[in-house]
Amino acid sequence: MHADFARQIAQGCVDVAISESRVVGYVVSYPEDSKFSLESVAVLPEYSGRGIGKRLIEHVENTAKNTGCETVELYTNEAMVENISMYPKMGYVEVSRRREDGFNRVFFRKQL
């Protein structure tokens, strides 16, 4: 992955989760037309299982609603089986699978 975090931060696309005065997770998202794209979400391994990732995704959904977007869209690598089973539990529907940039990706959408 070759994310330009400095650019994304400057554009206001990055939100962070803080616990005990340290950054423990982040999410990158931005509006695109009538949808909101959730590009990435990550939580430090020692903080996994505490619902931080879920709260970051809910933050994106609330931001999307507040900006008038109708859907949140995301994709994950096909190898990330935990993600593939988690997103439907959060209301996301698988809309396609395809190979992009050398990766097998699974695309999801949530109607807001």
Wavefront OBJ file of the C-alpha trace (Angstrom):
o trace
v 0.000 0.000 0.000
v 1.323 3.423 -0.934
v -0.980 5.882 0.783
v -0.019 9.542 0.822
v -1.094 10.185 4.418
v 0.310 13.732 4.488
v -1.919 14.673 1.539
v -4.929 12.843 2.987
v -4.504 14.567 6.352
v -4.146 17.970 4.665
v -7.371 17.294 2.724
v -9.249 16.384 5.910
v -9.789 12.761 4.903
v -8.284 11.159 8.026
v -9.943 10.743 11.426
v -8.274 9.050 14.369
v -9.282 7.158 17.475
v -7.414 8.081 20.639
v -7.117 6.069 23.832
v -4.861 6.809 26.763
v -3.487 9.883 24.927
v -2.270 7.915 21.911
v -3.577 7.264 18.442
v -4.880 3.688 18.378
v -6.711 3.668 15.056
v -7.558 5.671 11.983
v -9.968 5.832 9.099
v -9.549 7.434 5.680
v -12.765 8.499 3.938
v -14.051 11.174 1.582
v -17.139 12.146 -0.413
v -17.390 11.265 -4.101
v -20.523 12.499 -5.853
v -23.523 11.080 -3.925
v -21.473 8.406 -2.115
v -18.850 8.386 0.607
v -15.757 6.241 0.033
v -14.233 4.473 3.000
v -10.685 3.904 1.806
v -9.078 2.311 4.841
v -9.576 1.622 8.516
v -6.966 0.267 10.906
v -6.596 -0.308 14.636
v -3.433 -1.174 16.537
v -3.373 -4.939 17.194
v -3.250 -4.513 20.963
v -6.513 -2.521 20.771
v -8.389 -4.889 18.463
v -11.606 -6.435 19.693
v -12.644 -3.303 21.601
v -15.037 -1.949 18.964
v -12.727 0.862 17.868
v -12.851 -0.091 14.188
v -16.630 -0.322 14.329
v -16.878 3.130 15.923
v -14.561 4.572 13.260
v -16.787 3.121 10.527
v -19.912 4.462 12.279
v -18.208 7.870 12.369
v -17.750 7.692 8.592
v -21.414 6.749 8.151
v -22.555 9.674 10.309
v -20.264 12.069 8.441
v -21.632 10.768 5.140
v -25.218 11.332 6.293
v -24.392 14.839 7.477
v -22.940 15.726 4.077
v -25.986 14.397 2.216
v -24.377 11.261 0.808
v -26.705 8.339 0.155
v -24.238 5.458 0.477
v -20.889 4.432 1.917
v -18.755 2.244 -0.322
v -15.620 0.300 0.490
v -13.565 -2.631 -0.633
v -11.339 -5.166 1.043
v -8.867 -7.728 -0.149
v -10.457 -11.115 -0.776
v -7.875 -12.642 1.596
v -9.276 -10.604 4.514
v -11.956 -13.140 5.400
v -12.663 -11.518 8.785
v -13.557 -8.247 7.029
v -15.718 -10.037 4.476
v -17.812 -11.569 7.261
v -17.830 -8.397 9.428
v -19.110 -5.838 6.899
v -22.469 -7.573 6.269
v -23.070 -7.597 10.038
v -22.738 -3.797 9.882
v -25.308 -3.523 7.088
v -22.984 -3.585 4.083
v -23.963 -5.554 1.009
v -21.427 -7.177 -1.273
v -21.857 -5.651 -4.721
v -18.974 -7.146 -6.720
v -15.673 -8.964 -6.773
v -12.944 -8.139 -9.229
v -9.221 -8.004 -9.691
v -7.747 -4.491 -9.480
v -4.142 -3.348 -9.234
v -3.027 -6.951 -8.784
v -5.434 -7.695 -5.905
v -8.654 -9.690 -5.703
v -11.049 -7.221 -4.133
v -14.515 -7.515 -2.632
v -16.661 -4.371 -2.916
v -19.375 -3.431 -0.408
v -22.039 -0.725 -0.211
v -24.287 0.467 2.606
v -27.398 2.493 1.896
v -27.768 5.249 4.482
l 1 2 3 4 5 6 7 8 9 10 11 12 13 14 15 16 17 18 19 20 21 22 23 24 25 26 27 28 29 30 31 32 33 34 35 36 37 38 39 40 41 42 43 44 45 46 47 48 49 50 51 52 53 54 55 56 57 58 59 60 61 62 63 64 65 66 67 68 69 70 71 72 73 74 75 76 77 78 79 80 81 82 83 84 85 86 87 88 89 90 91 92 93 94 95 96 97 98 99 100 101 102 103 104 105 106 107 108 109 110 111 112
